[in-house]
Each structure stands twice: as structure tokens, then as C-alpha cells.
Amino acid sequence: MTVPVALERSTRPPLRYRLLARCVVLPARLMTRMSPGRIRSVLRFLAGSAGPAGFAEALAARNAVVHVSRRCAGPGCLQRSIATFLLCRIGGTVPEWCTGVRVSPFRAHAWVEVDGSPVGELGEVRHFHKVMTVRPVTVVRDDD
């Protein structure tokens, strides 16, 4: 038995952003077939020395991904979070990528955050215990 899931609504992003979103949805889908540790390793590698994404940038990326992919607009939280991460990376920054679980009832979830705030997620995401994250690099400058 499958549980019906409502698709998220999104606003229509500019054409260029829709095209870029389409380019990251398939690689994100392929990455969902990897082990969790492998996904984390690939995202860490791809993040490289990219700085942190701003909230508006991450939300726009998430919106674009949800707009072009039914799976990402529905139950595909892992693909949606990876695609959002990848789309931000094309722009030169990355959000924090997170996976987590809750136990009562058991559920697993994946999402992106900026400055500790979940991007485009319902409040229930705060009930998840983070299991794995990929954070952007923060560069500390020594101005002497």
C-alpha cells in the first residue's frame, strides 16, 4: 500500500534556472542509489572550497528543483536535497546538506539548511536527529 503524497507547489523560475535545475535532477537521482557514506563523500568533494549559500539562494534552487521534477516535488527528499545542493554549487556556493531520523514514528529525511534554518521545509524537520551533514567551508582570515 502506498501513502498518497501531495506535490509541493512552486513558483515558475526563470528559464535559465529551470534548465540548470533539469541538469542536476538526473545526477541527483543517480546519487540516491549510492550508499549514504558515498553520497557524503561525493558532496564533500563537490563542495570543495565553496562558501556558504544564502537562504534566498538555497530557497530559489530548491524551488527550481521542485518545479522541474515531480519526484522532487513529492516524496523524493533525498533527490531534492542533493539536487538543491548541486544547483547551488553551480552558482559557487553550497548550503548545508543534512540527513536525519526520528523514532516515533520512525522516519528518515534529507534536507538543506542555511545558518541552521531548514530551507523550504515544514516545522516538523526540527524533530529529526541529524545523522549526517555536509557543511560549506568557512574560511577564517587572519588580518594582521
DSSP file (Angstrom, degrees, kcal/mol; ACC not computed):
  #  RESIDUE AA STRUCTURE BP1 BP2  ACC     N-H-->O    O-->H-N    N-H-->O    O-->H-N    TCO  KAPPA ALPHA  PHI   PSI    X-CA   Y-CA   Z-CA
    1    1 A M              0   0    0      0, 0.0     2,-0.4     0, 0.0     0, 0.0   0.000 360.0 360.0 360.0 133.3    0.0    0.0    0.0
    2    2 A T        -     0   0    0      0, 0.0     0, 0.0     0, 0.0     0, 0.0  -0.807 360.0-129.3-104.4 147.2    1.3    3.4   -0.9
    3    3 A V        -     0   0    0     -2,-0.4     2,-0.1     1,-0.0     0, 0.0  -0.820  29.1-118.4 -93.2 125.6    0.6    6.6    1.0
    4    4 A P        -     0   0    0      0, 0.0     2,-0.4     0, 0.0    -1,-0.0  -0.392  29.7-161.4 -65.7 139.6   -0.6    9.4   -1.1
    5    5 A V        -     0   0    0     -2,-0.1     2,-0.3     0, 0.0    69,-0.0  -0.984  13.8-131.0-125.0 130.1    1.7   12.4   -1.1
    6    6 A A        -     0   0    0     -2,-0.4     2,-0.3    68,-0.1     0, 0.0  -0.588  27.5-119.0 -77.9 140.2    0.8   15.9   -2.2
    7    7 A L        -     0   0    0     -2,-0.3    67,-0.2     1,-0.1     2,-0.1  -0.577  28.8-112.6 -78.7 140.5    3.2   17.6   -4.5
    8    8 A E        -     0   0    0     65,-3.2     2,-0.3    -2,-0.3    -1,-0.1  -0.423  28.3-125.4 -68.2 145.3    4.8   20.8   -3.3
    9    9 A R        -     0   0    0     -2,-0.1     2,-0.3     0, 0.0    58,-0.1  -0.658  31.2-177.2 -87.7 149.6    3.8   23.9   -5.2
   10   10 A S        -     0   0    0     -2,-0.3     2,-0.2    56,-0.1    54,-0.0  -0.978  26.5-115.4-143.2 157.1    6.5   26.1   -6.7
   11   11 A T        -     0   0    0     -2,-0.3    56,-0.1     1,-0.1     0, 0.0  -0.628  45.2 -96.0 -88.2 155.0    6.7   29.4   -8.5
   12   12 A R        -     0   0    0     -2,-0.2     3,-0.1    55,-0.0    52,-0.1  -0.592  42.7-150.5 -75.9 113.0    7.9   29.4  -12.1
   13   13 A P        -     0   0    0      0, 0.0     5,-0.1     0, 0.0    -1,-0.0  -0.317  33.4 -77.7 -76.0 165.5   11.7   30.2  -12.0
   14   14 A P     >  -     0   0    0      0, 0.0     4,-2.2     0, 0.0     3,-0.3  -0.228  46.8-107.6 -58.7 154.6   13.4   31.9  -15.0
   15   15 A L  H  > S+     0   0    0      1,-0.2     4,-2.6     2,-0.2     5,-0.2   0.891 117.9  53.7 -53.4 -47.1   14.2   29.7  -18.0
   16   16 A R  H  > S+     0   0    0      1,-0.2     4,-2.2     2,-0.2    -1,-0.2   0.902 110.5  47.0 -57.8 -41.8   17.9   29.6  -17.3
   17   17 A Y  H  > S+     0   0    0     -3,-0.3     4,-2.4     2,-0.2    -1,-0.2   0.863 110.4  52.6 -70.4 -35.3   17.4   28.4  -13.8
   18   18 A R  H  X S+     0   0    0     -4,-2.2     4,-2.2     2,-0.2    -2,-0.2   0.910 110.0  49.0 -64.7 -41.3   14.8   25.8  -14.9
   19   19 A L  H  X S+     0   0    0     -4,-2.6     4,-1.5     2,-0.2    -2,-0.2   0.920 112.1  47.5 -64.5 -43.8   17.4   24.5  -17.5
   20   20 A L  H  X S+     0   0    0     -4,-2.2     4,-1.1    -5,-0.2    -1,-0.2   0.900 110.2  53.3 -63.5 -39.7   20.1   24.3  -14.8
   21   21 A A  H >X S+     0   0    0     -4,-2.4     4,-1.5     1,-0.2     3,-0.7   0.907 106.3  52.4 -62.1 -41.1   17.7   22.5  -12.4
   22   22 A R  H 3X S+     0   0    0     -4,-2.2     4,-0.8     1,-0.2    -1,-0.2   0.848 105.0  57.4 -62.1 -32.6   17.0   19.9  -15.1
   23   23 A C  H 3< S+     0   0    0     -4,-1.5    -1,-0.2     1,-0.2    -2,-0.2   0.768 111.9  39.9 -70.0 -25.9   20.7   19.4  -15.4
   24   24 A V  H <X S+     0   0    0     -4,-1.1     4,-2.0    -3,-0.7    -1,-0.2   0.653  98.6  74.4 -98.7 -16.3   21.1   18.5  -11.8
   25   25 A V  H  X S+     0   0    0     -4,-1.5     4,-2.1     2,-0.2    -2,-0.1   0.915  97.3  47.3 -65.1 -43.1   18.0   16.4  -11.2
   26   26 A L  H  X S+     0   0    0     -4,-0.8     4,-2.4     2,-0.2     5,-0.2   0.950 112.9  46.5 -66.9 -49.4   19.3   13.3  -13.1
   27   27 A P  H  > S+     0   0    0      0, 0.0     4,-2.2     0, 0.0    -1,-0.2   0.899 112.8  52.2 -58.7 -36.5   22.7   13.2  -11.4
   28   28 A A  H  X S+     0   0    0     -4,-2.0     4,-1.2     2,-0.2    -2,-0.2   0.907 108.0  51.3 -63.8 -40.3   20.9   13.7   -8.1
   29   29 A R  H  < S+     0   0    0     -4,-2.1     3,-0.4     1,-0.2     4,-0.4   0.917 110.4  48.5 -61.8 -44.0   18.7   10.8   -8.9
   30   30 A L  H >< S+     0   0    0     -4,-2.4     3,-1.4     1,-0.2    -1,-0.2   0.878 107.1  56.5 -64.3 -37.3   21.6    8.6   -9.7
   31   31 A M  H >< S+     0   0    0     -4,-2.2     3,-1.9     1,-0.3    -1,-0.2   0.786  92.1  70.1 -66.4 -26.1   23.3    9.6   -6.5
   32   32 A T  T 3< S+     0   0    0     -4,-1.2    -1,-0.3    -3,-0.4    -2,-0.2   0.695  92.0  60.9 -65.4 -15.2   20.3    8.4   -4.4
   33   33 A R  T <  S+     0   0    0     -3,-1.4    -1,-0.3    -4,-0.4    -2,-0.2   0.529  89.6  91.7 -87.1  -6.3   21.4    4.9   -5.4
   34   34 A M  S <  S-     0   0    0     -3,-1.9    -3,-0.0    -4,-0.2     0, 0.0  -0.389  90.1 -93.0 -81.7 163.6   24.7    5.3   -3.6
   35   35 A S     >  -     0   0    0      1,-0.1     4,-2.4    -2,-0.1     5,-0.2  -0.401  39.1-110.0 -69.1 155.1   25.4    4.3    0.0
   36   36 A P  H  > S+     0   0    0      0, 0.0     4,-2.3     0, 0.0     5,-0.2   0.894 119.1  51.1 -55.2 -42.3   25.0    7.2    2.5
   37   37 A G  H  > S+     0   0    0      1,-0.2     4,-2.2     2,-0.2     5,-0.1   0.877 109.9  49.7 -63.6 -37.6   28.7    7.4    3.1
   38   38 A R  H  > S+     0   0    0      2,-0.2     4,-2.6    -3,-0.2    -1,-0.2   0.899 108.8  52.2 -68.5 -41.1   29.4    7.6   -0.6
   39   39 A I  H  X S+     0   0    0     -4,-2.4     4,-2.7     1,-0.2     5,-0.2   0.941 110.5  48.8 -58.3 -47.1   26.9   10.4   -1.1
   40   40 A R  H  X S+     0   0    0     -4,-2.3     4,-2.5     1,-0.2    -2,-0.2   0.910 111.3  49.6 -60.6 -42.9   28.5   12.3    1.7
   41   41 A S  H  X S+     0   0    0     -4,-2.2     4,-2.3     2,-0.2    -1,-0.2   0.916 112.1  47.5 -62.8 -43.9   32.0   11.8    0.2
   42   42 A V  H  X S+     0   0    0     -4,-2.6     4,-2.8     2,-0.2    -2,-0.2   0.927 113.2  47.9 -64.6 -44.9   30.8   12.9   -3.2
   43   43 A L  H  X S+     0   0    0     -4,-2.7     4,-2.4     2,-0.2    -2,-0.2   0.891 111.0  51.4 -65.0 -38.5   29.1   16.0   -1.9
   44   44 A R  H  X S+     0   0    0     -4,-2.5     4,-1.5    -5,-0.2    -1,-0.2   0.924 112.0  47.3 -61.8 -43.2   32.1   16.9    0.2
   45   45 A F  H  < S+     0   0    0     -4,-2.3    -2,-0.2     1,-0.2     3,-0.2   0.936 113.9  46.7 -62.8 -46.3   34.3   16.6   -2.8
   46   46 A L  H  < S+     0   0    0     -4,-2.8    -1,-0.2     1,-0.2    -2,-0.2   0.838 106.7  58.4 -66.8 -32.9   31.9   18.7   -4.9
   47   47 A A  H >< S+     0   0    0     -4,-2.4     3,-3.0    -5,-0.2    -1,-0.2   0.875  77.3 156.3 -64.2 -36.1   31.6   21.3   -2.2
   48   48 A G  T 3< S-     0   0    0     -4,-1.5    -1,-0.2     1,-0.3    89,-0.2  -0.185  75.3 -25.5  48.6-126.5   35.4   21.9   -2.4
   49   49 A S  T 3  S+     0   0    0     -3,-0.1    -1,-0.3    87,-0.1    -2,-0.1   0.085  95.6 142.8-105.3  22.5   36.1   25.3   -1.1
   50   50 A A    <   -     0   0    0     -3,-3.0    87,-1.3    -4,-0.1    43,-0.2  -0.357  47.7-125.4 -63.7 141.2   32.7   26.8   -2.0
   51   51 A G  E     -a   93   0A   0     41,-0.8    43,-2.1    85,-0.2     2,-0.1  -0.219  39.6 -71.4 -78.7 175.0   31.4   29.3    0.6
   52   52 A P  E     -a   94   0A   0      0, 0.0    -1,-0.2     0, 0.0     2,-0.1  -0.425  47.3-122.6 -72.2 142.0   28.0   29.1    2.3
   53   53 A A        -     0   0    0     41,-2.0     2,-0.2    -2,-0.1    43,-0.1  -0.483  24.9-117.0 -76.5 150.5   24.9   29.7    0.3
   54   54 A G     >  -     0   0    0     -2,-0.1     4,-2.4     1,-0.1     5,-0.2  -0.495  25.8-111.8 -81.2 160.8   22.5   32.4    1.4
   55   55 A F  H  > S+     0   0    0      1,-0.2     4,-2.6     2,-0.2     5,-0.2   0.925 117.1  49.2 -61.3 -45.9   19.0   31.5    2.4
   56   56 A A  H  > S+     0   0    0      1,-0.2     4,-2.3     2,-0.2    -1,-0.2   0.887 111.4  50.2 -62.5 -39.1   17.3   33.2   -0.6
   57   57 A E  H  > S+     0   0    0      2,-0.2     4,-2.2     1,-0.2    -1,-0.2   0.931 112.7  45.5 -64.4 -46.3   19.7   31.4   -3.0
   58   58 A A  H  X S+     0   0    0     -4,-2.4     4,-2.5     1,-0.2    -2,-0.2   0.886 113.1  50.6 -65.7 -38.6   19.1   28.0   -1.5
   59   59 A L  H  X S+     0   0    0     -4,-2.6     4,-2.6    -5,-0.2    -1,-0.2   0.898 110.0  49.9 -66.5 -39.9   15.3   28.6   -1.5
   60   60 A A  H  X S+     0   0    0     -4,-2.3     4,-2.2    -5,-0.2    -2,-0.2   0.897 111.9  48.6 -64.4 -39.9   15.4   29.6   -5.1
   61   61 A A  H  X S+     0   0    0     -4,-2.2     4,-2.3     2,-0.2    -2,-0.2   0.928 112.2  48.0 -65.2 -45.1   17.4   26.5   -6.0
   62   62 A R  H  X S+     0   0    0     -4,-2.5     4,-2.6     1,-0.2     5,-0.2   0.915 111.2  51.4 -61.6 -43.4   15.0   24.3   -4.1
   63   63 A N  H  X S+     0   0    0     -4,-2.6     4,-2.2     1,-0.2    -1,-0.2   0.910 110.0  49.2 -60.0 -43.7   12.1   25.9   -5.8
   64   64 A A  H  X S+     0   0    0     -4,-2.2     4,-1.7     2,-0.2    -1,-0.2   0.910 111.6  48.6 -63.9 -42.7   13.6   25.4   -9.2
   65   65 A V  H  X S+     0   0    0     -4,-2.3     4,-1.2     1,-0.2     7,-0.2   0.917 112.7  47.6 -63.8 -44.1   14.3   21.7   -8.5
   66   66 A V  H  < S+     0   0    0     -4,-2.6     7,-0.2     1,-0.2    -1,-0.2   0.860 109.9  55.1 -65.1 -35.3   10.7   21.2   -7.2
   67   67 A H  H  < S+     0   0    0     -4,-2.2    -1,-0.2    -5,-0.2    -2,-0.2   0.865 113.7  38.1 -67.0 -36.6    9.4   23.0  -10.3
   68   68 A V  H  < S+     0   0    0     -4,-1.7     2,-0.4     1,-0.1    -1,-0.2   0.580 113.8  55.4 -94.3  -9.5   11.1   20.7  -12.8
   69   69 A S     X  -     0   0    0     -4,-1.2     4,-1.6    -3,-0.2    -1,-0.1  -0.963  53.5-164.1-133.7 120.5   10.8   17.3  -11.1
   70   70 A R  H  > S+     0   0    0     -2,-0.4     4,-0.9     2,-0.2     6,-0.2   0.893  97.8  53.4 -63.7 -39.1    7.7   15.6   -9.8
   71   71 A R  H >4>S+     0   0    0      1,-0.2     5,-2.3     2,-0.2     3,-0.7   0.924 110.4  46.4 -62.8 -42.8    9.7   13.2   -7.7
   72   72 A C  H 345S+     0   0    0      1,-0.2    -1,-0.2    -7,-0.2    -2,-0.2   0.790 110.8  53.3 -69.6 -26.6   11.5   16.2   -6.1
   73   73 A A  H 3<5S+     0   0    0     -4,-1.6   -65,-3.2    -7,-0.2    -1,-0.2   0.614 120.9  30.5 -80.5 -12.5    8.1   17.9   -5.6
   74   74 A G  T <<5S-     0   0    0     -4,-0.9    -3,-0.1    -3,-0.7   -68,-0.1   0.248 128.2 -25.5-114.8-124.1    6.8   14.8   -3.8
   75   75 A P  T   5S+     0   0    0      0, 0.0     2,-1.7     0, 0.0     3,-0.3   0.421  98.7 102.3 -80.8   2.6    8.4   12.1   -1.7
   76   76 A G     >< +     0   0    0     -5,-2.3     4,-2.9    -6,-0.2     5,-0.2  -0.368  33.5 149.4 -87.0  60.8   11.9   12.3   -3.1
   77   77 A C  H  > S+     0   0    0     -2,-1.7     4,-2.5     1,-0.2    -1,-0.2   0.862  71.6  51.2 -63.4 -35.9   13.5   14.3   -0.3
   78   78 A L  H  > S+     0   0    0     -3,-0.3     4,-2.2     2,-0.2    -1,-0.2   0.952 114.4  42.3 -67.0 -48.0   17.0   12.7   -0.8
   79   79 A Q  H  > S+     0   0    0      1,-0.2     4,-2.9     2,-0.2     5,-0.2   0.913 115.0  51.8 -63.1 -42.2   17.0   13.5   -4.5
   80   80 A R  H  X S+     0   0    0     -4,-2.9     4,-2.3     1,-0.2    -2,-0.2   0.912 111.2  46.3 -61.3 -44.1   15.5   17.0   -3.8
   81   81 A S  H  X S+     0   0    0     -4,-2.5     4,-2.1    -5,-0.2    -1,-0.2   0.900 115.0  46.2 -68.9 -39.8   18.2   17.8   -1.2
   82   82 A I  H  X S+     0   0    0     -4,-2.2     4,-2.7    -5,-0.2    -2,-0.2   0.931 113.3  49.3 -66.8 -45.2   21.1   16.6   -3.4
   83   83 A A  H  X S+     0   0    0     -4,-2.9     4,-2.6     1,-0.2    -2,-0.2   0.890 110.9  50.3 -62.5 -39.4   19.7   18.4   -6.5
   84   84 A T  H  X S+     0   0    0     -4,-2.3     4,-2.2    -5,-0.2    -1,-0.2   0.924 111.1  49.1 -63.2 -44.3   19.4   21.6   -4.4
   85   85 A F  H  X S+     0   0    0     -4,-2.1     4,-2.1     1,-0.2    -2,-0.2   0.932 113.1  47.2 -58.5 -48.0   22.9   21.3   -3.2
   86   86 A L  H  X S+     0   0    0     -4,-2.7     4,-1.7     1,-0.2    -2,-0.2   0.888 110.5  51.4 -64.6 -40.4   24.2   20.7   -6.7
   87   87 A L  H  X S+     0   0    0     -4,-2.6     4,-1.0     1,-0.2    -1,-0.2   0.902 110.6  48.2 -66.2 -40.1   22.3   23.6   -8.2
   88   88 A C  H ><>S+     0   0    0     -4,-2.2     5,-1.8     1,-0.2     3,-0.6   0.897 107.4  57.4 -63.4 -38.5   23.7   26.0   -5.5
   89   89 A R  H ><5S+     0   0    0     -4,-2.1     3,-1.6     1,-0.3    -2,-0.2   0.860  98.3  59.0 -63.0 -35.1   27.2   24.6   -6.3
   90   90 A I  H 3<5S+     0   0    0     -4,-1.7    -1,-0.3     1,-0.3    -2,-0.2   0.863 104.5  52.6 -58.9 -34.7   26.8   25.6   -9.9
   91   91 A G  T <<5S-     0   0    0     -4,-1.0    -1,-0.3    -3,-0.6    -2,-0.2   0.471 126.7-102.9 -80.7  -2.4   26.4   29.1   -8.5
   92   92 A G  T < 5S+     0   0    0     -3,-1.6   -41,-0.8     1,-0.3     2,-0.3   0.479  91.6  77.2  97.9   3.3   29.6   28.9   -6.5
   93   93 A T  E   < -a   51   0A   0     -5,-1.8    -1,-0.3   -43,-0.2    -2,-0.2  -0.847  58.9-148.8-133.9 172.0   28.1   28.3   -3.0
   94   94 A V  E     -a   52   0A   0    -43,-2.1   -41,-2.0    -2,-0.3     2,-0.1  -0.999   8.0-139.7-143.0 144.3   26.6   25.4   -1.1
   95   95 A P        -     0   0    0      0, 0.0     2,-0.5     0, 0.0    19,-0.2  -0.414  45.2 -85.9 -83.9 173.3   24.0   25.0    1.7
   96   96 A E  E     -B  113   0B   0     17,-2.7    17,-2.7    -2,-0.1     2,-0.5  -0.731  43.1-145.4 -79.7 127.8   24.5   22.5    4.5
   97   97 A W  E     -BC 112 134B   0     37,-2.4    37,-2.0    -2,-0.5     2,-0.3  -0.831  23.6-176.6 -96.9 131.2   23.2   19.1    3.4
   98   98 A C  E     -BC 111 133B   0     13,-3.2    13,-2.4    -2,-0.5     2,-0.3  -0.947  20.4-172.2-131.9 146.8   21.6   17.1    6.2
   99   99 A T  E     +BC 110 132B   0     33,-2.3    32,-3.0    -2,-0.3    33,-1.5  -0.972  21.7 162.1-128.5 151.0   20.0   13.7    6.7
  100  100 A G  E     -BC 109 130B   0      9,-2.6     9,-2.4    -2,-0.3     2,-0.3  -0.968  23.5-141.7-158.5 172.0   18.2   12.7    9.9
  101  101 A V  E     -BC 108 129B   0     28,-1.9    28,-3.6    -2,-0.3     2,-0.3  -0.936   2.1-159.9-135.8 158.4   15.8   10.3   11.6
  102  102 A R  E   > -B  107   0B   0      5,-2.2     5,-1.9    -2,-0.3    26,-0.1  -0.961  10.2-151.1-133.4 156.4   13.1   10.4   14.1
  103  103 A V  E > 5 +B  106   0B   0     -2,-0.3     3,-0.6     3,-0.2    -1,-0.1   0.713  69.0  80.6-105.1 -21.6   11.9    7.4   16.0
  104  104 A S  T 3 5S+     0   0    0      1,-0.6    -1,-0.2     3,-0.1     2,-0.1  -0.834 123.7   2.6-130.7  97.8    8.3    7.9   16.9
  105  105 A P  T 3 5S-     0   0    0      0, 0.0    -1,-0.6     0, 0.0     2,-0.1   0.705 110.6-115.6 -74.0 159.6    7.0    7.1   14.3
  106  106 A F  E < 5 +B  103   0B   0     -3,-0.6     2,-0.3    -2,-0.1    -3,-0.2  -0.397  49.6 153.8 -65.0 131.1   10.2    6.1   12.5
  107  107 A R  E   < -B  102   0B   0     -5,-1.9    -5,-2.2    -2,-0.1     2,-0.3  -0.978  29.7-150.6-152.8 148.9   11.0    8.3    9.6
  108  108 A A  E     +B  101   0B   0     -2,-0.3     2,-0.3    -7,-0.2    -7,-0.2  -0.902  20.9 177.5-117.0 151.7   14.1    9.3    7.7
  109  109 A H  E     -B  100   0B   0     -9,-2.4    -9,-2.6    -2,-0.3     2,-0.4  -0.990  18.7-154.1-152.5 154.4   14.5   12.7    5.9
  110  110 A A  E     +B   99   0B   0     -2,-0.3     2,-0.3   -11,-0.2   -11,-0.2  -0.992  28.0 146.6-132.0 141.8   17.0   14.7    3.9
  111  111 A W  E     -B   98   0B   0    -13,-2.4   -13,-3.2    -2,-0.4     2,-0.3  -0.939  38.9-111.1-158.7 174.6   17.1   18.5    3.5
  112  112 A V  E     -B   97   0B   0      7,-0.4     7,-2.6    -2,-0.3     2,-0.3  -0.906  27.2-165.6-118.4 152.4   19.3   21.5    3.2
  113  113 A E  E     -BD  96 118B   0    -17,-2.7   -17,-2.7    -2,-0.3     2,-0.4  -0.930  12.9-156.7-132.4 155.5   19.9   24.3    5.7
  114  114 A V  E >  S- D   0 117B   0      3,-2.2     3,-2.0    -2,-0.3   -60,-0.1  -0.987  84.8 -14.2-131.8 124.2   21.4   27.7    5.8
  115  115 A D  T 3  S-     0   0    0     -2,-0.4    -1,-0.1     1,-0.3   -61,-0.0   0.850 130.1 -53.2  51.6  39.1   22.7   29.1    9.1
  116  116 A G  T 3  S+     0   0    0      1,-0.2    -1,-0.3   -20,-0.0    -3,-0.0   0.452 113.9 116.8  81.1   0.5   20.9   26.3   11.0
  117  117 A S  E <   -D  114   0B   0     -3,-2.0    -3,-2.2     0, 0.0    -1,-0.2  -0.903  67.9-122.9-105.6 122.9   17.5   27.1    9.3
  118  118 A P  E     -D  113   0B   0      0, 0.0     2,-0.7     0, 0.0    -5,-0.3  -0.356  27.1-126.4 -60.0 139.2   15.9   24.4    7.1
  119  119 A V  S    S-     0   0    0     -7,-2.6    -7,-0.4     1,-0.2     3,-0.1  -0.811  78.8 -18.9 -96.5 115.2   15.2   25.7    3.6
  120  120 A G  S    S+     0   0    0     -2,-0.7     2,-0.3     1,-0.2    -1,-0.2   0.656 103.1 130.1  70.1  16.8   11.6   25.3    2.4
  121  121 A E        -     0   0    0     -3,-0.2    -1,-0.2    -9,-0.1     2,-0.1  -0.680  60.8-108.7-103.9 156.5   10.8   22.6    5.0
  122  122 A L    >   -     0   0    0     -2,-0.3     3,-1.7    -3,-0.1     4,-0.2  -0.350  39.3-101.9 -73.1 162.9    7.9   22.3    7.3
  123  123 A G  G >  S+     0   0    0      1,-0.3     3,-1.7     2,-0.1     4,-0.2   0.714 112.4  77.9 -59.8 -22.5    8.5   22.8   11.0
  124  124 A E  G >  S+     0   0    0      1,-0.3     3,-2.0     2,-0.2    -1,-0.3   0.702  73.8  78.4 -64.7 -17.5    8.4   19.0   11.7
  125  125 A V  G X  S+     0   0    0     -3,-1.7     3,-1.6     1,-0.3    -1,-0.3   0.770  80.6  69.1 -62.7 -23.0   12.0   18.8   10.3
  126  126 A R  G <  S+     0   0    0     -3,-1.7    -1,-0.3     1,-0.3    -2,-0.2   0.665  88.8  64.5 -68.4 -15.5   13.2   20.1   13.7
  127  127 A H  G <  S+     0   0    0     -3,-2.0     2,-0.4    -4,-0.2    -1,-0.3   0.462  83.6  97.6 -85.7  -1.8   12.1   16.8   15.3
  128  128 A F  S <  S-     0   0    0     -3,-1.6     2,-0.6    -4,-0.2   -26,-0.2  -0.706  72.8-134.3 -90.2 138.0   14.7   14.9   13.2
  129  129 A H  E     -C  101   0B   0    -28,-3.6   -28,-1.9    -2,-0.4     2,-0.1  -0.815  29.8-119.2 -88.0 121.1   18.0   13.9   14.8
  130  130 A K  E     +C  100   0B   0     -2,-0.6   -30,-0.3   -30,-0.2     3,-0.1  -0.404  37.3 171.4 -65.3 132.5   20.8   14.8   12.3
  131  131 A V  E     +     0   0B   0    -32,-3.0     2,-0.3     1,-0.4   -31,-0.2   0.709  66.0  13.7-108.1 -35.8   22.8   11.7   11.3
  132  132 A M  E     +C   99   0B   0    -33,-1.5   -33,-2.3     2,-0.0    -1,-0.4  -0.999  63.2 176.6-147.6 139.3   24.9   13.1    8.5
  133  133 A T  E     -C   98   0B   0     -2,-0.3     2,-0.4   -35,-0.2   -35,-0.2  -0.979  19.9-156.8-140.6 155.7   25.8   16.5    7.2
  134  134 A V  E     -C   97   0B   0    -37,-2.0   -37,-2.4    -2,-0.3    -2,-0.0  -0.971  25.1-165.5-128.7 115.7   28.0   18.2    4.6
  135  135 A R        -     0   0    0     -2,-0.4   -39,-0.1   -39,-0.2     2,-0.1  -0.715  22.6-108.3-103.8 151.3   28.8   21.8    5.5
  136  136 A P        -     0   0    0      0, 0.0     2,-0.3     0, 0.0   -85,-0.2  -0.388  44.3 -98.4 -69.1 156.0   30.3   24.5    3.4
  137  137 A V        -     0   0    0    -87,-1.3     2,-0.6   -90,-0.2   -43,-0.1  -0.587  33.0-154.0 -75.4 132.6   33.8   25.5    4.1
  138  138 A T        -     0   0    0     -2,-0.3     2,-0.5   -87,-0.1   -87,-0.1  -0.951   8.7-148.4-109.5 123.9   34.1   28.6    6.3
  139  139 A V        -     0   0    0     -2,-0.6     2,-0.6   -90,-0.1    -2,-0.0  -0.789   3.6-155.3 -95.7 125.3   37.4   30.5    5.8
  140  140 A V        -     0   0    0     -2,-0.5     2,-0.4     2,-0.0    -2,-0.0  -0.887  13.2-151.8-100.1 120.0   38.8   32.2    8.7
  141  141 A R        -     0   0    0     -2,-0.6     2,-0.9     2,-0.0    -2,-0.0  -0.741   7.4-148.9 -95.8 138.6   41.0   35.1    7.7
  142  142 A D        -     0   0    0     -2,-0.4     2,-1.3     2,-0.0    -2,-0.0  -0.856  14.6-166.9-104.5  96.9   43.9   36.3    9.8
  143  143 A D              0   0    0     -2,-0.9    -2,-0.0     1,-0.2    -1,-0.0  -0.672 360.0 360.0 -89.5  88.9   44.1   40.0    9.1
  144  144 A D              0   0    0     -2,-1.3    -1,-0.2     0, 0.0    -2,-0.0   0.397 360.0 360.0-104.8 360.0   47.5   41.1   10.5
